[in-house]
Structures are given as C-alpha cells and as structure tokens.
Amino acid sequence: MVEPGADRRWRLRHLPVLLAASAALAVVAAVVGAATGGATAALGAAAGVGVTVLSYTLTTVVLARADQVNPQLLLPLGLGLYVLKFSLLGGVLVAVASTGWPGLIPLCLGIVAGVAVWTAVHLWWLTTVHARRSGS
C-alpha cells in the first residue's frame, strides 16, 4: 500500500516526456514515410508509432494504478497485459497483411521505431531526471 504522505504521481511523472518524444517521432516517421513511399507509407509509419504509444501508455497507466492499489497486482496485471497486447498486435498485423495494404511495412517500421525511441527516452529519463530527483 502507498504511505499517506507519499508522492502518488511519481509513477507517471515520466509519461509527458515519453509522449512528447513519441509525438515528435510520429511526425518524423510520417515525413520519412511520405518522402519514401507517399501518403500510404506516411500513414502507416505514423500509425505504427501510434500503436506503440497506445500500448506503452496503457501499460504505464494500468501498472501505476495497480501499484497504488496493491503492489501484488503488478505481476498478474503486467503478464495479462503483455499477453493481451501481443495477441491483439499479432491479430491486427495478420488482418492488415491479409488485405494487401501497401502501408504494412511502414506500419511495422513505425512500431519498431516507436519501441526504440520510447525505450531510449525512458532509459534517459530514469538515468538523468529520475536519478537526480531521487538523489541517487
């Protein structure tokens, strides 16, 4: 349980930085997609970043709330979300691939870029901003 005087917002404090970096990436992905493959590639690349942002934001918010309520919920909720998200992602990618949509490859590349940027910015935030705040 969370102690009465504890800072309840620390679990989500990194989220605005990650969302801003992801928004910038979505713009860059759309521009690169447009330059290399037209409007369809731009849409696919930006949508791929969006899929990653939606997935990671959902996990962050759910797990932060679970940690506030009862830290013992973290493992089952985390694993459940992992299975749910990857099942949905696989299903969506299979469904999109079956349509023959030419934006599939840019969509996949947007997902990969979103994961890489989210992870890199999160690591940066943890090792600089959070470490400085916590006095580590």
BAKOLFI-71035 format. One line per 10 residues: number of its first residue (from 1); their letters; for each residue y, z, x of C-alpha. Coordinates in pm, 1 decimal. Layout:
<rs>
NUM> a> Y:Z:X  ...;
</rs>
This chain:
<rs>
1> mvepgadrrw> 0.0:0.0:0.0  359.3:-53.4:102.3  552.0:253.8:204.7  852.1:336.7:-18.7  1116.8:272.8:249.1  951.6:-37.1:396.2  1124.0:-374.6:411.6  937.3:-568.1:144.0  1093.3:-904.1:236.3  962.0:-928.7:592.5;
11> rlrhlpvlla> 655.4:-1124.1:476.4  868.8:-1413.4:351.2  1159.4:-1393.5:591.3  1034.2:-1694.8:791.1  998.9:-1919.9:486.4  1357.2:-2061.2:473.6  1334.4:-2175.7:836.6  998.1:-2341.7:775.8  1120.2:-2511.7:459.6  1433.4:-2641.9:633.0;
21> asaalavvaa> 1230.4:-2782.2:922.8  989.3:-2941.2:675.3  1273.0:-3096.7:475.4  1412.0:-3248.1:795.6  1064.1:-3376.0:881.3  1027.2:-3532.1:535.6  1349.4:-3726.1:589.0  1238.9:-3840.9:935.1  893.9:-3933.5:801.1  1049.2:-4136.9:520.2;
31> vvgaatggat> 1279.7:-4320.2:761.7  996.9:-4394.1:1005.4  773.5:-4499.0:717.2  1040.7:-4730.0:579.2  1105.5:-4882.6:920.6  737.3:-4943.4:991.5  590.0:-5018.2:651.0  854.9:-5041.3:383.8  914.2:-4831.5:75.2  547.0:-4757.5:12.2;
41> aalgaaagvg> 498.5:-4617.5:361.1  819.8:-4416.2:329.2  697.3:-4265.2:3.2  352.5:-4195.4:145.5  481.8:-4028.8:461.2  730.5:-3809.7:275.7  467.7:-3720.1:14.8  227.9:-3619.5:292.5  483.2:-3376.9:430.6  539.4:-3251.3:77.8;
51> vtvlsytltt> 167.2:-3186.9:28.3  161.7:-2973.1:342.1  475.4:-2782.2:244.4  341.2:-2712.9:-103.3  8.6:-2594.4:35.6  151.6:-2368.5:304.3  423.4:-2227.2:79.8  167.7:-2140.5:-187.0  -46.5:-1961.5:68.6  250.0:-1775.9:215.7;
61> vvlaradqvn> 378.2:-1651.3:-120.0  36.4:-1555.6:-260.1  -72.7:-1372.8:54.1  262.7:-1194.6:90.0  233.4:-1070.7:-265.6  -129.9:-971.5:-217.7  -37.3:-774.7:93.8  227.4:-587.4:-104.2  -14.0:-503.4:-385.0  -326.5:-423.6:-183.2;
71> pqlllplglg> -397.5:-543.3:172.9  -768.5:-557.5:90.0  -692.8:-861.8:-126.2  -586.7:-1069.9:174.2  -931.3:-1186.3:285.4  -1072.9:-1285.5:-54.5  -748.9:-1448.8:-168.8  -699.0:-1623.0:165.0  -1051.5:-1762.9:166.5  -1030.7:-1857.2:-200.0;
81> lyvlkfsllg> -702.9:-2041.7:-147.2  -847.8:-2217.6:156.6  -1147.4:-2345.0:-39.3  -933.5:-2440.3:-339.4  -667.7:-2622.3:-135.7  -910.4:-2821.1:78.2  -1118.6:-2913.7:-225.8  -807.9:-3035.5:-407.2  -679.8:-3216.7:-98.7  -1014.8:-3389.8:-47.8;
91> gvlvavastg> -1029.3:-3487.2:-414.2  -675.7:-3624.2:-410.6  -734.3:-3823.2:-92.1  -1057.4:-3971.2:-230.7  -883.5:-4058.6:-557.6  -589.4:-4218.6:-377.3  -821.8:-4407.4:-140.6  -1017.2:-4546.2:-435.5  -700.8:-4709.5:-572.1  -642.4:-4907.7:-254.9;
101> wpgliplclg> -282.9:-4780.6:-235.9  -126.9:-4903.6:89.6  56.8:-4573.5:135.5  -265.4:-4381.2:206.5  -241.6:-4395.5:586.4  127.2:-4290.9:589.3  35.2:-4010.9:345.6  -231.9:-3886.1:585.4  3.4:-3914.4:882.6  267.1:-3720.8:686.1;
111> ivagvavwta> 14.2:-3444.7:623.0  -71.6:-3428.5:993.6  296.3:-3426.9:1093.1  367.9:-3157.4:833.6  91.4:-2936.0:969.1  208.0:-2985.4:1328.0  574.8:-2913.7:1255.6  505.1:-2618.8:1022.7  273.8:-2462.9:1281.4  511.5:-2523.1:1572.3;
121> vhlwwlttvh> 814.8:-2383.6:1388.3  614.7:-2085.5:1266.1  500.0:-2009.8:1621.4  858.1:-2045.6:1745.4  982.6:-1810.9:1472.4  715.4:-1549.7:1547.1  770.3:-1553.7:1923.4  1150.0:-1554.3:1915.5  1316.5:-1442.2:1593.4  1049.4:-1203.5:1465.5;
131> arrsgs> 973.2:-1063.7:1810.3  1344.8:-992.8:1861.5  1375.7:-822.0:1520.4  1068.6:-606.2:1564.1  1168.2:-506.3:1915.6  852.2:-649.6:2073.4;
</rs>
